[in-house]
Amino acid sequence: MRVAFLWLMLAISVGVFVGMLLALRNYRAHNIVLTPPKTAVEYGWAIVPWLIFALGAAPAVRRLFAAG
C-alpha cells in the first residue's frame, strides 16, 4: 500500500512539473517581447523545485524500499 501511494504521489508530482514546463514553453512561444528572452534561466528556475522535491524525498524512498 505504501509503495502504491508513493508511485501515485510521484506520478502526480511529475504531472504537475511537466505541466508547469509546458505552460512556460507555451507562454514563451505566444508572448512576443522586445527584450531577448532568458529562457534558460526561466527553465532553470522551473526545474529547481523539482530538484528540491527529489532531494528531499530520496531518503524517505530509500527507507520505504528498505522496509519492503
SETINU-470335 format. One record per residue (C-alpha): residue number from 1; x negated, y, z negated; chain. Coordinates in pm, 1 decimal, padded with zeros to 6 digits. Layout:
+-----+----------+----------+----------+------+
! pos !        x !        y !        z ! unit !
+-----+----------+----------+----------+------+
! NUM !        X !        Y !        Z !    A !
...
+-----+----------+----------+----------+------+
end
This chain:
+-----+----------+----------+----------+------+
! pos !        x !        y !        z ! unit !
+-----+----------+----------+----------+------+
!   1 !  00000.0 !  00000.0 !  00000.0 !    A !
!   2 ! -00278.7 !  00244.7 ! -00084.7 !    A !
!   3 ! -00462.1 !  00175.3 !  00239.2 !    A !
!   4 ! -00142.0 !  00226.4 !  00440.2 !    A !
!   5 ! -00087.9 !  00558.5 !  00263.0 !    A !
!   6 ! -00449.2 !  00654.0 !  00334.2 !    A !
!   7 ! -00406.1 !  00585.6 !  00706.7 !    A !
!   8 ! -00078.5 !  00777.6 !  00711.2 !    A !
!   9 ! -00238.7 !  01083.0 !  00549.1 !    A !
!  10 ! -00535.0 !  01056.9 !  00785.5 !    A !
!  11 ! -00303.8 !  01045.8 !  01087.9 !    A !
!  12 ! -00109.8 !  01348.3 !  00963.8 !    A !
!  13 ! -00431.7 !  01540.9 !  00897.3 !    A !
!  14 ! -00575.1 !  01461.6 !  01238.8 !    A !
!  15 ! -00245.9 !  01563.7 !  01399.9 !    A !
!  16 ! -00244.2 !  01896.8 !  01219.8 !    A !
!  17 ! -00603.3 !  01980.1 !  01312.4 !    A !
!  18 ! -00562.0 !  01870.3 !  01674.6 !    A !
!  19 ! -00250.1 !  02085.1 !  01695.2 !    A !
!  20 ! -00440.7 !  02378.1 !  01548.5 !    A !
!  21 ! -00722.1 !  02342.0 !  01803.5 !    A !
!  22 ! -00475.8 !  02307.6 !  02092.3 !    A !
!  23 ! -00287.8 !  02616.5 !  01976.7 !    A !
!  24 ! -00614.3 !  02808.2 !  01962.1 !    A !
!  25 ! -00707.8 !  02694.9 !  02312.9 !    A !
!  26 ! -00361.2 !  02780.0 !  02445.8 !    A !
!  27 ! -00370.9 !  03123.3 !  02282.9 !    A !
!  28 ! -00711.4 !  03198.8 !  02432.4 !    A !
!  29 ! -00600.2 !  03080.5 !  02776.8 !    A !
!  30 ! -00298.8 !  03313.2 !  02782.6 !    A !
!  31 ! -00434.9 !  03614.6 !  02596.9 !    A !
!  32 ! -00635.4 !  03848.4 !  02818.7 !    A !
!  33 ! -00863.5 !  04069.7 !  02611.3 !    A !
!  34 ! -01104.7 !  04340.1 !  02718.7 !    A !
!  35 ! -01388.8 !  04222.3 !  02497.2 !    A !
!  36 ! -01564.8 !  03895.2 !  02570.5 !    A !
!  37 ! -01416.9 !  03614.6 !  02360.5 !    A !
!  38 ! -01626.1 !  03441.9 !  02097.9 !    A !
!  39 ! -01459.6 !  03104.9 !  02144.5 !    A !
!  40 ! -01749.2 !  02906.7 !  01996.3 !    A !
!  41 ! -01712.4 !  03098.8 !  01670.1 !    A !
!  42 ! -01335.3 !  03053.7 !  01669.4 !    A !
!  43 ! -01359.1 !  02679.9 !  01732.6 !    A !
!  44 ! -01629.5 !  02654.0 !  01468.1 !    A !
!  45 ! -01407.4 !  02817.1 !  01208.6 !    A !
!  46 ! -01121.4 !  02592.0 !  01316.1 !    A !
!  47 ! -01338.3 !  02284.2 !  01253.2 !    A !
!  48 ! -01470.1 !  02398.3 !  00913.0 !    A !
!  49 ! -01151.4 !  02298.0 !  00721.7 !    A !
!  50 ! -01168.0 !  01951.0 !  00879.5 !    A !
!  51 ! -01527.6 !  01910.7 !  00763.0 !    A !
!  52 ! -01435.4 !  02021.1 !  00410.8 !    A !
!  53 ! -01148.7 !  01772.5 !  00409.7 !    A !
!  54 ! -01366.8 !  01487.2 !  00538.8 !    A !
!  55 ! -01648.0 !  01552.5 !  00292.1 !    A !
!  56 ! -01404.4 !  01580.0 !  00003.1 !    A !
!  57 ! -01215.4 !  01263.1 !  00094.6 !    A !
!  58 ! -01521.1 !  01045.0 !  00164.9 !    A !
!  59 ! -01585.0 !  00939.1 ! -00199.4 !    A !
!  60 ! -01218.6 !  00852.8 ! -00253.1 !    A !
!  61 ! -01208.6 !  00647.4 !  00065.7 !    A !
!  62 ! -01524.4 !  00457.6 ! -00033.3 !    A !
!  63 ! -01378.0 !  00384.8 ! -00378.1 !    A !
!  64 ! -01046.9 !  00277.0 ! -00227.5 !    A !
!  65 ! -01210.1 !  00028.4 !  00009.9 !    A !
!  66 ! -01446.5 ! -00097.5 ! -00261.0 !    A !
!  67 ! -01148.1 ! -00175.2 ! -00486.0 !    A !
!  68 ! -00997.3 ! -00352.8 ! -00184.2 !    A !
+-----+----------+----------+----------+------+
end
